[in-house]
Amino acid sequence: SLIMDVETESIPRLELEAVIGFNGHVSSGLRVHPDNEHMIYPLGCTIILKRIKDGKQEFLHGHTNNVTCISVSKSGLYIASGQVNFMGFKATIIIWDYATRTIYTELVLHKAKVEALAFSPNDKYLVSLGGQDDGSIVVWNIETKQAICGSPASAQSAGHSLILQYSNTNDNIFVSAGSGTLRVWELDLPNRKIRPTECQTGKLKRTISEDDQFIFCGTMSGDIMKVNLKTKLLNHCGPAKSKYSMGVNVIKILKSGDLLVGCGSGTFVFAFLYFFPLPHIRKVDLEKAVTSIATLGDGNEFFVGTEAAQMYRFSYENFKVELISTSHNEAVKDVAILFGTSELFATCSDEDIRVWYTGKPKELLRITIPNVTCNSVDFMFNGQSIISAWNDGKIRLFGPESGKLMLTIHNAHTMGATAIAGTRDCKRIVSGGGEGQVCVWELKPRSYRLLEAMKKHKAAVTCLKIKSDDTECVSASSDGTCIIWDIVRFVVRQMMIANTLFRTVCYHPEEFQIITSGTDRKVAYWDVFEGKSALRQLEASQSGAINGMHISQDGKYFVTGGDDKLVKVWDYMLGGVTHVGVGHGGSITSMKICSNSRNLVSTSADGAILCWKFPHVPSS
């Protein structure tokens, strides 16, 4: 991240328009602001504020790496967030001023990772817990923006601490817990010290909640323990018989005195608090582990977040559940934008293809094929089908509105189908495979014919583009070659060779040049007619491969993205970066500019999809 700061400091930033995704692995990462109007949650290095009534998004930018924890002060004046950083670097905590959506202060002390954060009930203090390589607890004065004191989080003999919870009424008392440790801390301000008392709990793994007489702790073994805050002794433990499966991840005590419990198995339970052993009143099974519960208002409604990157809305009265947002929870492999629009695009990932509407980003269609990964996706030029390449070696065509399977090409490639493109006249498909073959298929009304399988590449085909007159195509491969094929006579027209694993290739719209990129981090320009050596090379990234690239319709700009997590917009002729987009928390896997150059969509390995405003007005 240090390289990034120096490299991109003076370059204008791209403007984020919408974000699809939610990091469901952040414990209690989904919050509701006390104004009851906004949800707050992390994705990559960005914190998203989403208005509940209409889904309008705002973004807090400031972290240089993935956000790992979030806390909101009781008054709602502040949000605090912590991040992870590379080994040997300090991990930043940012306190945000909620009203102005700006950084109030940055606190830098913990090594490598901030594990948890908690505000004191009257906004006086923020307490922070460092990750495994740090292991310390620090109390910060919010007004002076200074650290008051610190201490190792747990005794040498105990395990690693994972969570913090502040007292609901007392600014001087908070609780930390983790693997085999539960401690109540008292702040002694005059002496600038915090003093811990160990609670005698037996087999505790982690804690979550408290109501000032008792601390309620959820454990990995599926119990909930009730510990007396004054005596520090275990008061109760339950349920006696059927434990919560795969551990208790999160607990929320409602004003009514009832308990919401989220489990590692994805079970979400609603139980009476004061009857041990906790009887289940109602329960519902969600997809993957529950990691967040956030209440709205007096707790009549609540939101639940899961590791499957799904968010649900529940009502307290009838326990009715509504899925309110969904996103990929595995790496997104490819993105395609329907030609002639900026509103509709498709992404693919493990087991599914999803079609999205950009405006208020929402999923319009999901096509799921269990236990297979979709490597590449595109819309046919007329918008009448979605074509896709899968790792079981099949090519599948779907209806773009119904999602119905229209055609399957079996055994298209022996080592998985890896790349796909359709011709402008919508009569042919070109596909690439893991074994290196490039195949041209003719589409009939309900069948297909293999016109030619062209064998030249010695490794996987990573990217395919077809020339606008449908007479030639270019294939990039991780064998270090790019080949321009005549797809009428099925012969090689040109071969470009470089010391790199090519990941991506584009035709310039005038089609006398192509640009390529890959693991050597360079963007190379080649002449289509004499491709022996590159015309020019640009250093496109300081760290990591370039995985995705696309050129604007007018040919003036192109975009790149890769393992450095930065979206870069380039001037094609000048070969310089005009804008940088910071927001991805994982390696960028693919990107497309829509045909009217209104927006740009980029996807990453952490399942995120980011929609950016394209910064240049297209020339007619």
TORZA-496700 format. One line per field, with one value per residue (C-alpha): residue in one letter; x, y, z. Coordinates in pm, 1 decimal, padded with zeros to 6 digits. Each point is the difference from the previous one (the first is absolute). Example, Ala and Ser with C-alpha at 12.3 -4.5 7.8 and 13.67 -1.06 7.14 Angstrom:
<recs>
code: (A,S)
east: (01230.0,00137.0)
north: (-00450.0,00344.0)
up: (00780.0,-00066.0)
</recs>
This chain:
<recs>
code: (S,L,I,M,D,V,E,T,E,S,I,P,R,L,E,L,E,A,V,I,G,F,N,G,H,V,S,S,G,L,R,V,H,P,D,N,E,H,M,I,Y,P,L,G,C,T,I,I,L,K,R,I,K,D,G,K,Q,E,F,L,H,G,H,T,N,N,V,T,C,I,S,V,S,K,S,G,L,Y,I,A,S,G,Q,V,N,F,M,G,F,K,A,T,I,I,I,W,D,Y,A,T,R,T,I,Y,T,E,L,V,L,H,K,A,K,V,E,A,L,A,F,S,P,N,D,K,Y,L,V,S,L,G,G,Q,D,D,G,S,I,V,V,W,N,I,E,T,K,Q,A,I,C,G,S,P,A,S,A,Q,S,A,G,H,S,L,I,L,Q,Y,S,N,T,N,D,N,I,F,V,S,A,G,S,G,T,L,R,V,W,E,L,D,L,P,N,R,K,I,R,P,T,E,C,Q,T,G,K,L,K,R,T,I,S,E,D,D,Q,F,I,F,C,G,T,M,S,G,D,I,M,K,V,N,L,K,T,K,L,L,N,H,C,G,P,A,K,S,K,Y,S,M,G,V,N,V,I,K,I,L,K,S,G,D,L,L,V,G,C,G,S,G,T,F,V,F,A,F,L,Y,F,F,P,L,P,H,I,R,K,V,D,L,E,K,A,V,T,S,I,A,T,L,G,D,G,N,E,F,F,V,G,T,E,A,A,Q,M,Y,R,F,S,Y,E,N,F,K,V,E,L,I,S,T,S,H,N,E,A,V,K,D,V,A,I,L,F,G,T,S,E,L,F,A,T,C,S,D,E,D,I,R,V,W,Y,T,G,K,P,K,E,L,L,R,I,T,I,P,N,V,T,C,N,S,V,D,F,M,F,N,G,Q,S,I,I,S,A,W,N,D,G,K,I,R,L,F,G,P,E,S,G,K,L,M,L,T,I,H,N,A,H,T,M,G,A,T,A,I,A,G,T,R,D,C,K,R,I,V,S,G,G,G,E,G,Q,V,C,V,W,E,L,K,P,R,S,Y,R,L,L,E,A,M,K,K,H,K,A,A,V,T,C,L,K,I,K,S,D,D,T,E,C,V,S,A,S,S,D,G,T,C,I,I,W,D,I,V,R,F,V,V,R,Q,M,M,I,A,N,T,L,F,R,T,V,C,Y,H,P,E,E,F,Q,I,I,T,S,G,T,D,R,K,V,A,Y,W,D,V,F,E,G,K,S,A,L,R,Q,L,E,A,S,Q,S,G,A,I,N,G,M,H,I,S,Q,D,G,K,Y,F,V,T,G,G,D,D,K,L,V,K,V,W,D,Y,M,L,G,G,V,T,H,V,G,V,G,H,G,G,S,I,T,S,M,K,I,C,S,N,S,R,N,L,V,S,T,S,A,D,G,A,I,L,C,W,K,F,P,H,V,P,S,S)
east: (00000.0,00299.5,00093.1,-00357.2,-00009.0,00313.9,-00093.6,-00356.4,00000.8,-00029.5,-00234.5,-00373.5,-00221.0,-00277.7,-00344.8,-00182.9,-00365.6,-00110.3,00141.6,-00135.4,00134.0,00040.3,00284.8,-00200.1,00318.2,00041.3,-00144.0,-00294.5,00094.8,-00360.5,-00130.0,-00304.1,00072.1,-00193.6,-00182.3,-00170.5,00039.9,00325.8,00167.3,00378.3,00220.7,00346.6,00110.1,00369.7,00156.9,-00330.6,-00270.9,-00346.6,-00287.5,-00322.0,-00326.0,-00258.2,-00304.1,00132.4,00337.0,00200.0,00368.6,00274.8,00362.6,00267.3,00346.1,00317.1,00119.0,00287.6,-00084.6,-00292.5,-00223.2,-00006.0,-00230.9,-00259.4,-00161.5,-00262.6,-00022.5,-00321.8,-00073.2,00060.8,00252.0,00289.2,00081.4,00330.0,00159.5,00322.8,00193.8,00257.3,00346.0,00308.0,00228.4,00238.4,-00235.7,-00236.9,-00375.7,-00205.2,-00318.8,-00214.9,-00262.1,-00251.3,-00220.0,-00339.8,-00172.9,00259.0,00108.2,00363.1,00300.8,-00001.5,00336.7,00232.8,00149.8,00310.2,00148.9,-00097.1,00220.5,-00133.9,-00371.2,-00273.8,-00217.3,-00282.4,-00122.3,-00254.8,-00120.7,-00070.9,-00369.2,00051.8,00238.4,00294.7,00223.3,00066.8,00160.5,00188.0,00139.1,00294.1,00018.3,00200.5,00337.8,-00079.7,-00215.0,-00039.9,-00300.3,00016.6,-00242.8,-00022.7,-00136.1,-00234.8,00015.3,00380.6,00049.2,00277.4,00064.6,-00057.1,00144.7,00049.0,00054.5,00047.4,-00349.4,00033.3,00225.1,00296.1,-00165.0,-00334.6,-00093.5,-00040.9,-00264.1,-00254.4,-00266.0,-00078.4,-00322.8,-00041.7,-00227.9,-00334.5,00006.9,00351.8,00281.0,00259.9,-00097.0,00037.1,00039.1,00238.3,-00019.3,00135.8,00143.6,-00019.1,-00001.2,-00265.8,00113.2,-00180.6,00214.1,-00019.1,00145.9,00190.3,00025.8,00208.4,00272.6,-00048.1,-00037.5,-00248.2,-00033.1,-00140.2,-00188.1,-00017.2,-00344.2,-00019.3,-00186.3,00152.8,-00011.6,-00077.4,00096.4,-00147.0,-00238.7,-00230.6,-00259.9,-00075.1,-00266.3,00196.1,-00117.8,00094.6,00233.2,-00136.0,00262.6,-00041.8,00247.2,00141.7,-00141.0,-00351.6,-00082.2,-00107.8,00145.2,-00137.5,00273.6,-00064.6,00184.3,00050.8,00113.7,00161.2,-00148.9,-00194.5,-00369.6,-00153.9,00088.5,-00236.6,-00164.6,00043.6,-00092.5,00006.1,00302.6,00013.4,00166.3,00346.1,00024.2,-00162.2,00135.9,-00208.2,-00254.5,-00229.7,-00208.5,-00320.1,-00166.1,-00279.1,00252.5,-00000.8,00305.4,00098.3,00266.2,00193.1,00180.5,00291.5,-00234.7,-00214.1,-00279.1,-00154.5,-00186.9,-00232.5,-00016.6,-00127.3,00289.5,-00095.7,-00096.3,00303.3,00053.9,-00103.8,-00314.4,-00009.9,-00303.3,00065.9,00286.2,00081.6,00286.9,00193.7,00272.3,00343.0,00113.2,-00179.7,00260.2,-00206.6,-00328.5,-00102.8,-00323.1,-00212.7,-00168.2,-00129.9,00081.8,-00330.6,00204.2,00353.7,00253.6,00213.4,00321.2,00158.1,00326.3,-00181.6,00002.5,-00379.5,-00198.6,-00344.3,-00267.3,-00214.6,-00305.4,-00031.6,-00376.6,-00027.3,00369.6,-00058.5,00328.8,00077.5,00325.5,00090.5,00339.7,00212.4,00338.8,00275.5,00190.3,00266.0,00233.8,-00178.9,00165.2,-00139.1,-00237.2,-00190.9,-00210.9,-00290.6,00088.8,-00180.1,-00086.9,00169.7,-00280.0,00037.2,00301.8,00082.7,00263.2,00107.9,00158.7,-00003.1,-00324.4,-00182.5,-00061.3,-00183.7,-00157.7,-00007.8,-00174.3,00242.8,-00234.5,-00079.7,00219.9,-00216.2,00011.2,-00248.5,00087.6,00210.0,00091.4,00146.7,00171.9,00120.8,00362.7,00118.9,00183.3,-00083.5,00329.2,-00122.6,-00328.4,-00125.7,-00321.3,-00063.3,00007.8,-00377.4,-00059.8,-00197.1,00222.3,00267.4,00295.0,00221.9,00307.7,00017.3,00274.0,-00179.2,00096.0,-00350.6,-00125.3,-00349.0,-00243.8,-00277.9,-00297.8,00093.9,-00341.4,-00120.4,00341.5,-00118.8,00267.6,-00029.7,00297.1,00287.7,00313.9,00138.4,00372.4,00092.3,00337.3,00184.4,00148.1,-00293.2,-00132.5,00187.3,-00096.1,-00293.1,-00112.7,-00282.8,00006.2,-00190.7,-00234.7,-00083.5,00052.0,00326.3,00173.8,00375.4,00119.6,00334.8,00096.6,00242.0,00176.2,00073.7,-00244.8,-00199.6,-00329.1,-00244.5,-00364.0,-00287.8,-00335.1,-00313.5,-00354.0,00022.5,00334.2,00360.4,00290.7,00372.9,00153.1,00362.0,00217.3,00324.0,00297.7,00297.0,00006.5,00181.0,-00183.8,-00338.5,-00170.8,-00066.0,-00180.0,-00170.3,-00115.4,-00165.1,00055.4,-00314.4,-00026.6,-00000.5,00292.9,00269.7,00051.5,00285.7,00076.8,00227.9,00156.9,00207.8,00257.9,00137.9,-00159.7,-00282.7,-00134.7,-00209.0,-00210.0,-00178.6,-00338.2,-00121.0,00293.3,00112.1,00368.5,00242.2,00037.1,00243.0,00168.7,00129.5,00248.2,00102.4,00158.4,-00326.4,-00313.4,-00253.8,-00324.7,-00184.1,-00012.6,-00204.7,-00040.9,00026.3,-00337.5,00180.0,00139.0,00349.9,00147.0,-00058.5,00109.9,00092.0,00090.8,00069.9,00246.3,00287.8,-00215.0,00053.2,-00258.0,00142.1,-00127.2,00034.9,-00053.3,-00257.2,00183.8,00358.5,-00010.6,00361.8,00079.6,-00206.3,-00037.7,00011.9,-00022.4,-00144.5,00077.5,-00358.3,00044.0,00260.2,-00109.8,-00171.6,-00147.2,-00251.1,-00307.0,-00256.2,00000.6,-00251.4,-00001.4,-00264.2,-00221.6,00174.9,00344.8,00133.9,00023.6,00052.8,-00025.9,00213.1,-00030.8,00186.0,00164.8,00082.8,-00379.4,00008.7,-00225.4,00198.3,-00133.7,00260.5,00025.1,00063.1,00216.9,00191.0,00041.7,-00056.6,-00243.1,-00280.2,-00198.0,00038.5,-00278.5,00073.1,-00257.4,00063.0,00108.5,00109.2,00185.1,-00196.5,-00105.9,-00181.8,-00131.6,-00216.1,-00092.4,-00360.0,-00048.7,-00116.0,00295.1,-00225.1,00129.8,00260.7,-00050.9,00284.7,-00009.3,00235.2,00111.0,-00187.5,-00337.1,-00041.2,-00144.3,00071.9,-00177.1,00199.8,-00094.9,00211.9,00193.6,00023.8,-00280.9,00007.9,00084.3,-00264.9)
north: (00000.0,00228.4,-00039.8,00077.5,00325.7,00138.2,-00118.1,00127.9,00295.1,00276.1,-00187.3,00084.8,-00266.4,-00186.1,00057.0,-00306.6,-00012.6,-00328.4,-00300.7,-00353.8,-00209.7,-00027.3,-00155.1,-00248.4,-00132.9,00312.0,-00083.6,00234.3,00192.4,00086.5,00283.3,00225.3,00364.3,00138.6,00236.8,-00321.0,00125.5,-00159.5,-00337.6,00007.1,-00282.7,-00067.7,-00119.8,-00012.6,00332.1,00184.0,00057.7,00022.9,00202.1,-00123.0,00185.0,-00253.4,00154.1,00021.0,-00175.4,00313.8,-00054.7,00225.8,-00100.7,00070.9,-00016.3,00009.8,-00352.8,-00136.8,-00366.1,-00223.6,00124.8,-00261.1,00152.9,00273.7,00168.3,00275.1,00227.2,-00003.4,00364.7,-00067.4,00284.3,-00230.2,-00314.2,-00176.6,-00251.0,-00199.5,-00165.8,-00266.5,00080.9,-00182.9,-00162.1,00252.7,00292.5,00171.4,-00042.3,00318.7,00072.0,00277.6,00187.9,00154.8,00300.3,-00138.8,00333.5,00123.1,-00346.6,00100.6,-00132.5,00135.1,-00155.9,-00289.1,-00206.4,-00203.0,-00233.9,-00364.2,-00230.5,-00169.7,-00019.6,00159.3,-00283.9,00186.5,00345.6,00127.5,00347.6,00089.1,00081.8,00378.4,00040.2,00067.3,-00289.9,-00248.5,-00329.6,-00200.5,-00352.5,-00095.4,-00321.0,-00312.9,00162.3,00290.7,-00129.5,00331.4,00199.8,00379.0,00258.9,00323.9,00338.0,00107.7,00370.7,00029.7,-00272.6,-00149.8,-00342.9,00000.7,-00340.2,-00353.6,-00355.0,-00351.9,-00134.3,-00341.1,-00182.3,-00191.1,-00333.1,00094.5,-00001.7,00287.3,00268.3,00058.8,00241.3,00303.6,00123.4,00323.8,00034.9,00154.1,00259.6,00032.1,00167.5,-00171.6,-00365.8,-00225.8,-00369.9,-00190.3,-00364.5,-00263.5,-00346.1,-00113.7,00353.0,00235.4,00316.7,00295.2,00315.3,00311.9,00327.7,00189.7,00339.3,00189.2,-00267.2,-00058.3,-00374.9,-00271.2,-00287.6,-00340.1,-00257.9,-00354.6,-00158.9,-00361.1,-00161.3,-00332.0,-00073.3,00337.6,00071.8,00343.5,00258.8,00252.5,00178.6,00160.6,00192.2,00132.5,-00256.1,-00298.7,-00067.1,-00241.7,-00201.0,-00219.0,-00286.9,-00202.2,-00310.1,00135.3,00115.1,00336.8,00092.6,00256.9,00153.5,00235.0,00326.4,00084.6,-00337.7,-00105.4,-00345.2,-00224.6,00028.6,-00229.3,-00195.3,-00134.4,-00146.4,-00326.5,-00244.7,00120.7,00226.8,00266.1,-00170.7,00115.2,00248.8,00330.1,00283.6,00291.9,00087.7,00297.1,00087.3,00181.4,00270.8,-00250.0,-00219.7,-00262.8,-00141.3,-00031.7,-00260.0,-00049.8,-00330.8,-00125.1,-00240.3,00285.0,-00058.5,00319.6,-00046.0,00215.6,-00101.5,00118.3,00129.8,-00054.5,-00363.4,-00222.6,-00237.6,00226.6,-00131.8,00071.2,00202.8,00020.7,-00087.4,00030.1,-00141.0,00240.6,-00055.8,-00034.7,00130.6,00295.1,00268.5,00314.4,00094.7,00366.9,00131.8,00275.8,00242.4,-00175.2,-00338.5,-00058.0,-00069.2,-00120.8,-00068.3,-00311.7,-00042.4,-00333.0,-00133.5,-00065.1,00382.6,00006.5,00248.9,-00079.2,00210.1,-00152.9,00127.0,-00070.5,-00060.1,-00288.7,-00083.2,00047.7,00000.9,00197.7,-00025.1,00364.2,-00024.0,-00267.6,-00016.1,-00239.3,-00148.0,-00159.9,00160.2,00160.8,-00138.7,00221.4,00286.4,00081.7,00307.1,-00026.3,00191.5,00330.7,00041.6,00102.8,-00144.3,-00377.2,-00214.4,-00359.7,-00149.7,-00359.2,-00188.4,-00341.1,-00175.1,00301.4,00280.1,00306.1,00280.8,00342.2,00329.4,00289.4,00280.7,-00111.1,-00300.0,-00308.1,-00358.7,-00062.7,-00359.6,-00280.3,-00309.3,-00269.8,-00321.6,-00182.9,-00110.9,00164.1,00330.4,00247.1,00139.5,00242.8,00164.6,00227.6,00127.9,-00076.5,00323.1,00005.1,-00057.0,-00318.9,-00237.9,-00020.3,-00215.1,-00155.8,-00221.7,-00246.1,-00204.5,-00328.4,00063.2,00105.0,00314.3,00100.5,00248.7,00149.5,00224.9,00341.9,00060.4,-00349.1,-00147.1,-00312.2,-00227.6,00034.8,-00204.9,-00203.0,-00078.8,-00311.5,-00080.5,00328.6,-00007.7,-00280.2,00209.4,00232.9,00284.0,00315.5,00280.1,00084.5,00259.4,00031.8,00146.8,00319.0,-00189.0,-00232.7,-00308.6,-00123.4,-00039.9,-00018.3,-00178.5,-00068.5,-00280.6,-00106.4,-00226.6,00297.7,-00064.6,00275.3,-00132.4,00164.9,-00112.5,00064.2,00051.0,-00153.3,00065.7,-00285.2,-00159.4,00082.0,-00111.2,00012.2,00186.2,-00032.0,-00074.6,00193.2,-00145.1,00226.2,00121.7,-00226.7,00123.3,00139.4,00265.2,00290.3,00253.0,00021.1,00298.3,-00002.1,00268.4,00199.4,-00139.8,-00357.7,-00108.5,-00030.3,-00041.5,00033.3,-00245.1,00058.6,-00292.5,-00068.0,-00166.5,00347.8,00035.6,00201.7,-00127.1,00180.3,-00260.3,00018.9,-00147.9,-00034.7,-00212.9,-00112.8,00088.2,00199.5,00357.8,00125.6,-00113.3,00225.3,-00147.5,00148.9,-00115.5,00009.4,-00197.7,00197.6,00059.9,00248.3,00144.8,00271.1,00125.9,00373.6,00098.9,00092.9,-00354.9,00066.4,-00045.9,-00226.2,00044.8,-00285.6,-00041.5,-00263.7,-00108.0,00224.5,00300.1,00170.6,00115.6,-00073.7,00154.6,-00218.7,00058.3,-00246.0,-00047.3,-00036.2,-00119.7,-00111.0,00250.5,00235.3,00359.5,00133.2,-00120.1,00172.7,-00089.0,-00062.2,-00112.4,00012.5,-00328.8,-00305.3,-00107.5,00191.4,-00225.5,00215.0,00268.4,00170.8,00283.0,00271.9,00000.1,00309.1,-00154.3,00295.9,-00169.3,-00342.0,-00139.1,-00253.6,-00185.7,-00277.6,-00128.6,00352.1,00053.3,00334.0,00093.0,00217.1,00203.2,00066.5,00238.7,-00234.2,00241.3,00162.5,-00326.4,00168.3,-00060.0,00259.9,-00139.8,-00262.7,-00190.2,-00113.7,-00226.4,-00366.0,-00216.2,-00292.2,-00046.0,00146.1,-00284.5,00168.7,00334.5,00148.5,00349.1,00018.7,00077.1,00359.2,00065.3,00098.4,-00241.8,-00258.4,-00323.8,-00180.3,-00328.2,-00157.6,-00321.8,00080.9,-00008.6,00377.6,00181.3,00373.9,00236.1,00316.4,00312.9,00002.4,00327.0,00096.3,00116.0,-00207.4,00185.4,-00053.0)
up: (00000.0,00048.5,-00366.5,-00096.3,00197.1,-00159.4,-00345.7,-00015.8,00235.4,-00260.9,-00235.5,00005.0,00158.3,-00177.1,00143.6,00133.0,-00104.1,00153.0,00178.1,-00009.3,00282.7,00374.0,00195.7,00206.4,00162.7,00215.2,00340.8,00073.5,-00315.9,-00081.8,00219.8,00012.2,00081.6,00301.3,-00240.5,-00125.0,-00355.1,-00109.7,-00002.8,00036.7,-00126.6,-00144.7,-00341.9,-00079.0,00106.7,-00021.0,00259.9,-00147.1,00144.2,-00158.2,00051.7,00115.1,-00167.1,-00357.6,-00007.9,-00087.7,00076.3,00133.2,00046.5,00258.4,-00158.4,00205.7,00074.2,-00207.1,00054.9,00100.1,00280.6,00279.5,00262.8,00045.6,00298.8,00023.0,00304.6,00203.8,-00083.0,-00369.4,-00025.3,-00086.6,-00194.0,00063.3,-00234.0,00005.1,-00278.0,-00068.2,-00136.5,-00123.0,00258.4,00147.4,-00068.0,00240.6,-00046.6,00004.3,00196.5,-00145.5,00202.3,-00240.6,00064.5,-00098.4,-00065.7,-00250.4,-00126.7,00052.8,00191.2,00357.7,00083.3,-00084.7,00282.7,-00076.8,00258.1,-00055.1,-00207.3,-00316.7,00094.9,00207.1,00132.9,00177.4,00105.1,00256.0,00098.3,00362.2,00065.7,00021.4,-00297.3,00230.7,-00094.9,-00274.3,00094.7,-00263.2,-00014.3,-00221.3,-00203.8,00077.4,-00080.2,00228.9,00286.0,00180.6,00116.2,-00023.2,00140.7,-00200.7,00106.7,-00279.6,00081.5,00014.3,-00268.2,00216.6,00151.7,00377.0,00085.0,-00122.8,00120.7,-00138.0,-00067.8,00166.4,00242.9,-00149.5,00073.4,-00158.6,-00366.4,-00241.9,00065.3,-00275.2,00118.6,00209.6,00155.5,00191.5,00301.7,-00095.9,00278.9,00138.7,-00199.8,00218.3,-00046.6,-00303.1,-00069.6,-00227.7,-00093.7,-00228.8,00002.9,00362.6,00139.4,00135.5,00175.1,00153.8,-00021.2,00211.7,-00116.8,00270.9,-00169.5,00263.3,-00021.0,-00374.4,00044.5,-00086.7,00243.8,-00099.8,00206.9,-00138.2,00003.3,00106.5,-00284.1,-00083.4,-00370.4,-00151.5,-00359.1,-00078.0,00138.3,-00134.2,00198.3,00331.5,00186.6,00296.8,00256.2,-00204.2,-00289.4,-00258.0,-00183.0,-00303.3,-00029.0,-00286.0,00163.6,-00045.7,00353.2,00128.1,00336.5,00240.4,00216.9,00291.9,-00070.7,00367.5,00134.2,-00333.6,00054.3,-00235.5,00077.1,-00262.3,-00309.3,-00266.2,-00196.9,00187.3,-00277.2,-00358.1,-00028.9,-00269.7,-00292.1,-00113.1,00285.6,00091.3,-00218.6,00114.8,00271.5,00026.6,00307.3,-00091.5,00211.6,00063.9,00176.6,-00272.2,-00167.1,-00364.8,-00072.5,-00324.9,-00048.5,-00205.7,-00176.1,-00134.7,00252.7,00134.9,00330.2,00201.4,00369.5,00339.7,00197.9,00359.8,-00028.2,00007.4,-00161.0,-00290.4,-00170.4,-00374.0,-00086.1,-00367.9,-00226.9,-00366.8,-00208.7,-00218.0,-00258.7,00172.5,00340.3,00160.5,00080.0,00073.5,00167.3,00001.0,00147.3,-00149.6,00242.0,00309.9,-00143.6,-00179.0,-00310.3,-00041.2,-00270.3,-00019.7,-00201.6,-00098.6,-00138.3,-00328.0,-00041.4,00040.7,00209.0,00139.5,00163.8,00276.8,00176.7,00371.9,-00008.2,-00242.6,-00054.4,-00372.5,-00190.1,-00315.0,-00197.2,-00063.8,-00162.8,-00152.1,-00164.4,-00100.6,00292.2,-00219.8,-00254.0,-00293.3,-00315.3,-00274.8,-00078.6,-00318.5,-00077.1,-00243.6,-00318.3,-00044.1,00369.7,00320.0,00214.4,-00032.5,00064.5,00089.5,00227.6,00055.0,00285.3,00167.1,-00093.2,-00136.7,-00245.7,00127.8,-00198.8,00166.8,-00051.1,00056.9,00113.0,00355.1,-00024.7,00023.5,-00116.8,-00280.8,-00075.6,00140.8,-00199.0,00225.3,-00103.5,00313.6,00031.8,-00322.2,-00042.2,-00272.8,-00134.8,-00261.7,-00096.5,-00278.1,-00153.2,-00364.8,-00197.2,-00056.5,00371.6,-00065.2,00190.7,00266.3,-00107.3,00265.0,00039.9,00292.3,00163.1,-00082.7,-00363.3,-00105.6,-00169.7,00108.0,-00152.4,00212.9,-00057.0,00145.1,00157.8,00087.3,00080.7,-00180.5,-00145.2,-00378.9,-00119.0,00141.2,-00197.1,00167.9,00015.1,-00164.7,00176.7,00176.0,00283.1,00059.7,-00214.2,00104.3,-00241.0,-00226.2,-00255.2,-00253.1,-00351.1,-00091.4,-00232.9,00294.7,-00218.7,00151.1,00335.8,00057.4,00313.7,00165.0,00234.4,00269.8,-00247.1,-00229.1,-00283.9,-00166.5,-00141.7,-00237.6,00025.7,-00236.7,00172.7,-00153.1,00135.9,00251.2,-00072.6,-00079.5,-00217.5,00068.8,-00294.4,00111.8,00302.1,-00034.2,00186.6,00052.3,00360.1,00246.3,00309.4,00102.9,-00209.3,00239.9,-00220.2,-00342.0,-00206.0,-00344.6,-00264.6,-00083.3,-00355.0,00138.4,-00219.4,00265.3,00370.6,00244.8,00280.8,00297.1,00181.6,00308.0,-00228.2,-00078.8,-00342.8,-00148.0,-00331.0,-00258.5,-00183.8,-00332.3,00099.3,-00359.2,-00126.7,00349.6,-00029.8,00215.4,-00124.1,00260.4,00318.7,00277.9,00245.5,00334.0,00323.3,00194.4,00073.1,-00202.3,00191.8,-00216.6,-00352.2,-00177.2,-00354.5,-00040.3,-00157.1,-00324.9,00008.4,-00134.4,00349.6,00296.9,00359.9,00232.1,00363.6,00260.7,00265.6,-00115.0,00109.9,-00336.4,-00252.0,-00346.5,-00325.4,-00311.2,-00369.5,-00130.9,-00330.2,00123.2,00356.7,00033.2,00273.1,00212.4,-00123.1,00355.2,00359.4,00304.8,00362.1,00111.4,00359.4,00276.0,00151.4,-00143.0,-00331.9,-00212.8,-00029.2,-00180.7,-00266.7,-00228.7,-00255.4,-00029.1,-00309.3,-00145.2,00051.6,00198.2,00338.9,00148.8,00352.6,00185.2,00328.7,00175.8,00314.0,00127.4,00045.4,-00187.0,-00291.1,-00241.7,-00292.0,-00270.8,-00293.6,-00297.1,-00203.6,00286.1,00192.2,00336.2,00287.7,00018.8,00296.7,00273.1,00178.1,00356.1,00163.3,-00079.9,00291.6,-00216.9,-00329.4,-00291.2,-00229.2,-00287.5,-00121.0,-00277.0,-00117.1,-00122.3,-00369.9,00057.0,00235.9,00288.1,00253.5,00070.8,00192.9,00174.9,00192.6,00250.4,00163.7,00322.7,-00178.4,-00033.5,-00300.7,-00022.6,-00240.0,-00072.5,-00187.4,-00318.5,00024.4,-00369.0,-00227.1,-00319.8,-00320.3,-00264.1)
</recs>
